[in-house]
Amino acid sequence: MLHTGLEHIESEQEFRAVLENNENVMVCCGRMGPMCLPVYDIMESLEEEYPRVAFRDMAFDEPVARVIRSLPQTATFRSLPFTVYFKNGEVVHATSSIQTMEQVTAILDEKFGA
C-alpha cells in the first residue's frame, strides 16, 4: 500500500466502484519514489479545490494495477507514475512521469471543467 493522504484503490472491485460512483476520477498508479511523490502531493493539495473529482492512488506493483497498466492509453508508458483521468468511466487523458501543478490543473480544467 502507498503511504499517501489519498484514498487508495486496492482491488478491481474498488476500481470499478470508484468509476461507477464518480463522474470525474484521477488515478495515480505508482510507487513511493521521487517521480511519484510530487504527483501524490499535488493531488492531495487539489482535493478541496476540485470537489467534483475523485482523487485516488494505486500501488503499481500490486495485482490491481493491471487495470491501469493494461489500458491502451498506457501501453507505451515507460516512466512512473501512470496517471489516468476518467470521465463517466472512460479514459479522457493519461500521462506518465512527474507532473507539475500547472500541468495537472490544466488537464483537470480541460477534461473536467473548472
Secondary structure by P-SEA (a helix, b strand, c coil): cccccccccccaaaaaaaaaaccbbbbbbbccccccaaaaaaaaaacccccccccccccccccccccccccccccccccccbbbbbccccccccccccccaaaaaaaaaaaccc
